Amino acid sequence: MGFWQCALEGMGLMLDSSFWQGKRVLLTGHSGFKGCWMALWLQQLGAKVTGFSLAPDQFPNMHTLLGSWDIQQVWGDIRHYPEISKAVQLSNPEIVIHMAAQPLVQTSLQQPLYTFETNLLGTVNLLEALRGCESLQTVLVVTSDKVYQNDDTKHCFKEADALGGSDPYSVSKACVELVVRCWQDSYARQAGYSLITARAGNVIGGGDWATDRLIPDFIRAIMSQSAFTLRNPHATRPWQHVLDVTYGYLKYAESTLTRPQLPFSLNFGPAMGGNITTLSVIRTLQEQMGLPVKIETLPSTEPSQEKKYLSLDVGRAKQELDWQARLTTEEAIRWTTEWYLAWLHKRDMKAKTLQQIAQYQELLTHAHMPVL
């Protein structure tokens, strides 16, 4: 019995390695920040992974830093139907985890057409390519915490709240929710596979190098020994570590096979108290890294389309999956700090990433330890 099948298996928290062992999984967006964590964890579970993604176009990037990959990789653009169709044919998937996206609000404001083509049309291309795939059991589509109609009133969003958005990224992801619901009603239910969406956002962790993101921009300021400019210092977000979110996605997908009546969508976010300001995140990160970085806040000169407040109600994920964030916000920042410090000291980043996955599994193990 290996690490992933510990004595606590069956108690509800641990992932079931017997479920994932040899499972054919198509993972879109596998070369991205969250996609790399997902691909590596799936490998550890024994899944037979096919990754579909654009090739990394910047350095550093997590996919390259992790070195060689023992998965089937198909490089392509999800906006192009023949390319994603090829990946479906090669992988003949039983499980699909769709993470490929244009994930940035600021980029969406500059490139709305590209954002809608990638997020909306890309999802339609994937779902259409999967029609007729007889091996299919579950399709998990990752959307965003920004799919809700947010009027900045500090409302804590539940899955049944109205969808909406005020920027192209948010609207594109809200549209994806509608498309997936359409596909569920029109095709998935009759074909006998589960089609679900997961809503999470503001994910932090090692290996994120995206532009216009809080922690990657801070790390770049360290690298260039320049001041760090902070937009919207008092905006609050539901910060959570990438392993908390990845675990939620895997647990959700796994559970559909034994519980076909699971909700169509689930929120994944931190526990109460996990919503803190961007300035608090940076102050904590700076303190933990112990490196001097000048922080400059940028006063807003015009109305921003980024909302000041965003909070998710994750009670349903707790009820349905016994899922909750295992890392506090401070711990999530610390784990992120440790990863980037290892990179700055030129450590083996695959080993570091696997170490953090193992640490996280230990948290799950001890969460339900009986009191003797």
C-alpha positions in Angstrom: 0.0 0.0 0.0 1.5 3.3 -1.1 1.4 6.8 0.3 -1.7 7.7 -1.6 -3.6 4.7 -0.1 -3.1 5.3 3.5 -5.0 3.8 6.5 -7.5 6.6 6.4 -8.7 5.9 2.9 -12.4 5.8 2.8 -12.8 8.4 5.6 -13.8 11.0 3.1 -10.8 13.2 2.8 -8.1 11.3 1.0 -8.2 11.0 -2.8 -8.9 7.4 -3.9 -5.7 6.2 -5.7 -7.5 3.1 -6.9 -10.0 5.4 -8.7 -7.2 7.4 -10.5 -4.8 4.5 -11.1 -4.6 4.1 -14.9 -7.5 6.5 -15.5 -7.2 8.2 -18.9 -7.4 11.9 -18.1 -7.4 14.7 -20.7 -6.1 17.9 -19.0 -6.4 21.2 -21.0 -4.1 24.0 -20.0 -1.5 21.6 -18.6 1.4 23.9 -19.2 0.0 26.8 -17.1 0.5 27.5 -13.4 -2.5 25.6 -12.1 -2.3 23.0 -14.9 1.2 22.0 -13.9 0.2 21.4 -10.3 -2.8 19.4 -11.5 -0.7 17.3 -14.0 2.0 16.5 -11.4 -0.6 15.5 -8.8 -2.5 13.3 -11.3 0.8 11.6 -12.2 1.4 10.9 -8.5 -2.0 9.3 -8.4 -1.2 7.0 -11.3 -3.4 8.6 -13.9 -2.6 8.3 -17.6 -2.5 12.0 -18.4 -2.7 13.6 -21.8 -2.0 17.4 -21.7 -3.3 19.8 -24.3 -2.0 23.3 -24.2 -0.2 26.2 -25.9 3.5 25.8 -25.6 4.9 28.1 -22.9 5.9 31.5 -24.4 7.7 33.1 -21.5 10.6 32.4 -19.2 10.6 31.5 -16.4 7.6 29.3 -16.5 6.6 26.4 -14.3 6.3 23.8 -17.0 9.9 24.2 -18.0 11.2 24.6 -14.4 9.7 21.2 -13.5 11.9 19.5 -16.2 10.9 16.4 -18.1 7.3 15.2 -18.1 6.1 11.6 -18.3 2.8 12.4 -19.9 1.5 12.6 -23.4 1.6 16.2 -24.5 -0.3 17.7 -27.4 0.5 21.3 -28.2 -2.3 23.3 -29.8 -4.7 26.2 -29.6 -8.1 25.4 -28.1 -9.6 28.0 -30.4 -8.9 25.6 -33.3 -11.3 22.7 -33.4 -9.2 20.3 -35.3 -6.4 20.6 -32.7 -8.5 19.9 -29.7 -10.3 17.2 -31.6 -6.9 15.5 -32.2 -6.2 15.5 -28.5 -9.5 13.9 -27.7 -8.9 11.2 -30.2 -5.4 10.5 -28.9 -6.4 10.4 -25.3 -9.8 8.7 -25.5 -10.5 10.2 -22.1 -12.5 8.9 -19.2 -12.1 12.1 -17.2 -11.6 15.6 -18.7 -10.4 18.6 -16.6 -10.7 21.7 -18.6 -8.4 24.5 -17.4 -7.2 26.1 -20.6 -8.2 29.8 -20.6 -7.2 33.4 -21.0 -7.2 34.0 -17.2 -6.4 37.7 -16.7 -8.9 40.6 -16.3 -6.4 43.2 -17.5 -5.5 41.2 -20.6 -9.2 40.7 -21.3 -9.7 44.5 -21.3 -6.9 44.9 -23.9 -7.8 41.8 -26.0 -11.5 41.0 -25.6 -11.8 39.1 -28.9 -9.0 36.8 -28.0 -10.5 36.3 -24.5 -13.9 35.3 -25.8 -12.5 33.1 -28.5 -10.3 31.2 -26.0 -12.6 31.0 -23.0 -16.0 30.7 -24.7 -15.4 29.2 -28.2 -12.5 27.1 -26.8 -14.9 25.5 -24.4 -17.5 24.9 -27.1 -14.8 23.3 -29.3 -13.8 20.9 -26.5 -17.4 19.9 -25.6 -18.2 19.4 -29.3 -15.0 17.3 -29.7 -16.1 15.1 -26.8 -19.5 14.3 -28.3 -19.5 10.6 -29.2 -16.6 9.8 -26.9 -18.0 6.6 -25.5 -15.4 6.2 -22.7 -16.3 9.6 -21.1 -17.4 9.5 -17.5 -16.9 13.1 -16.1 -16.0 16.5 -17.6 -15.0 19.2 -15.1 -14.9 22.7 -16.5 -13.0 25.3 -14.4 -14.6 28.7 -14.6 -14.0 31.5 -12.0 -15.2 33.2 -8.8 -15.8 36.2 -11.1 -18.8 34.7 -12.8 -21.2 36.3 -10.4 -23.0 39.6 -10.9 -21.0 41.6 -8.4 -22.3 45.0 -7.3 -19.5 45.5 -4.7 -21.9 45.2 -1.7 -19.8 42.6 0.1 -22.3 39.9 -0.7 -20.9 36.4 -0.2 -21.8 34.5 -3.4 -23.6 31.2 -3.5 -23.8 28.9 -6.5 -27.4 29.9 -7.2 -26.7 33.6 -7.4 -27.1 35.5 -10.7 -24.2 35.2 -13.2 -22.8 38.4 -14.8 -19.7 40.5 -15.0 -18.4 43.9 -16.1 -15.2 43.0 -17.9 -14.6 40.6 -20.8 -12.9 38.0 -18.7 -15.7 37.8 -16.1 -18.4 37.8 -18.8 -16.6 35.2 -20.9 -16.5 32.8 -17.9 -20.2 33.5 -17.0 -21.0 32.6 -20.7 -19.0 29.4 -20.2 -21.3 28.5 -17.3 -24.3 28.9 -19.6 -22.7 26.8 -22.4 -21.9 24.0 -20.0 -25.4 24.0 -18.6 -26.7 23.9 -22.2 -24.4 20.9 -23.0 -25.5 19.1 -19.9 -29.2 19.4 -20.7 -28.7 18.7 -24.5 -26.1 16.0 -24.6 -24.3 14.9 -21.4 -27.4 13.7 -19.5 -28.5 11.5 -22.4 -25.0 10.2 -23.0 -24.6 9.3 -19.4 -21.6 11.3 -18.3 -21.3 14.0 -15.6 -20.7 17.6 -16.7 -19.8 20.0 -13.9 -18.2 23.4 -13.3 -15.9 24.6 -10.5 -15.7 28.2 -9.5 -12.6 29.4 -7.8 -10.2 32.3 -8.1 -7.3 34.3 -6.6 -5.2 31.2 -6.4 -1.7 31.6 -5.2 1.3 29.3 -5.0 4.7 28.6 -6.5 5.2 28.7 -10.2 2.8 31.5 -11.2 4.5 33.9 -13.6 1.5 35.6 -15.2 1.7 39.3 -15.8 -0.6 41.7 -13.9 -0.9 39.2 -11.0 -0.1 40.2 -7.5 2.6 37.7 -6.3 4.3 37.2 -9.7 4.7 40.9 -10.1 6.2 41.1 -6.6 8.7 38.3 -7.4 9.6 40.2 -10.6 10.3 43.3 -8.5 12.6 41.2 -6.4 14.4 39.8 -9.4 14.9 43.3 -11.0 15.6 45.0 -7.6 13.0 47.6 -8.4 10.0 49.1 -6.5 6.8 47.1 -6.5 3.7 49.1 -7.7 0.4 47.9 -6.1 -2.9 48.6 -7.8 -6.1 48.6 -5.7 -4.3 48.1 -2.3 -7.5 47.8 -0.4 -9.3 45.3 -2.7 -10.2 42.1 -0.9 -10.1 38.7 -2.5 -10.7 35.0 -1.4 -7.0 34.0 -1.4 -6.3 30.3 -1.4 -3.4 28.0 -2.2 -3.3 26.1 -5.5 -3.2 22.8 -3.7 -6.4 23.5 -1.8 -8.1 24.3 -5.1 -6.5 21.4 -7.0 -7.6 19.0 -4.3 -11.2 20.4 -4.6 -11.3 19.8 -8.3 -10.0 16.2 -8.0 -12.3 15.4 -5.2 -15.3 16.8 -7.1 -14.4 14.9 -10.3 -13.8 11.7 -8.4 -17.1 11.9 -6.4 -19.3 12.2 -9.6 -18.7 8.5 -10.3 -20.3 7.4 -7.1 -22.7 10.3 -6.6 -24.2 11.3 -9.9 -26.6 13.7 -8.2 -23.9 16.1 -7.1 -24.6 19.8 -7.8 -23.8 21.1 -11.2 -21.5 23.8 -9.8 -19.5 24.3 -6.6 -17.5 27.2 -5.2 -14.0 26.6 -3.9 -12.6 29.4 -1.6 -11.0 30.0 1.8 -12.7 29.8 5.1 -14.1 32.9 6.7 -11.3 35.3 7.4 -9.4 34.3 4.3 -10.5 37.4 2.4 -7.8 40.0 3.0 -6.6 43.0 1.1 -4.0 42.9 -1.6 -1.8 45.1 0.6 -2.0 42.6 3.5 -0.9 39.8 1.1 2.1 41.7 0.0 3.1 42.8 3.5 2.9 39.2 4.7 4.9 38.0 1.7 7.5 40.7 2.2 7.9 39.8 5.9 8.1 36.0 5.1 10.7 36.4 2.4 12.9 38.8 4.4 13.9 40.7 1.3 13.7 44.5 1.1 11.3 45.7 -1.6 9.9 49.2 -1.8 6.1 49.1 -2.1 4.4 51.9 -4.0 0.6 52.1 -4.1 -1.0 53.4 -7.3 -3.8 55.9 -6.7 -6.8 55.3 -8.9 -7.3 58.1 -11.4 -10.3 56.5 -13.1 -13.1 54.0 -12.3 -11.7 50.5 -12.3 -13.6 47.5 -13.7 -12.0 45.3 -11.1 -14.4 44.9 -8.2 -13.2 45.9 -4.7 -14.9 43.1 -2.8 -15.3 39.4 -3.7 -16.2 36.6 -1.4 -17.5 33.1 -1.9 -19.8 30.9 0.2 -18.2 27.4 0.1 -20.7 25.8 2.4 -22.0 23.6 -0.4 -18.6 22.1 -1.2 -18.1 21.4 2.6 -21.5 19.7 2.7 -21.2 17.7 -0.5 -17.5 16.8 -0.5 -16.3 17.4 3.0 -14.0 19.9 1.3 -12.6 23.0 2.9 -9.3 24.9 2.5 -6.7 23.2 4.7 -4.3 26.1 4.6 -5.0 29.4 6.2 -4.3 32.5 4.1 -1.0 33.0 6.1 0.0 29.4 5.5 -0.9 29.7 1.8 1.4 32.7 1.5 4.2 30.9 3.5 4.0 27.8 1.2 4.2 30.2 -1.8 7.1 32.0 -0.3 9.0 28.8 0.3 8.6 27.7 -3.3 9.9 31.0 -4.7 12.8 31.1 -2.3 13.7 27.6 -3.4 13.7 28.8 -7.0 15.7 31.9 -6.1 18.3 29.6 -4.5 18.3 27.4 -7.7 16.9 24.3 -6.0 15.3 21.3 -7.9 11.8 22.7 -8.4 10.2 19.4 -9.3 11.4 18.0 -6.0 10.1 21.1 -4.2 6.7 20.9 -5.8 6.4 17.2 -5.1 7.4 17.9 -1.5 4.6 20.4 -1.1 2.1 17.9 -2.6 3.3 15.3 -0.1 3.0 17.9 2.8 -0.5 18.7 1.7 -1.5 15.0 1.7 -0.2 14.8 5.2 -2.6 17.6 6.2 -5.4 15.5 4.8 -4.2 12.4 6.6 -4.1 14.2 10.0 -7.3 16.1 9.6 -9.3 13.0 10.6 -6.9 11.3 12.9 -8.8 9.7 15.7 -8.3 11.1 19.2 -6.8 8.3 21.4 
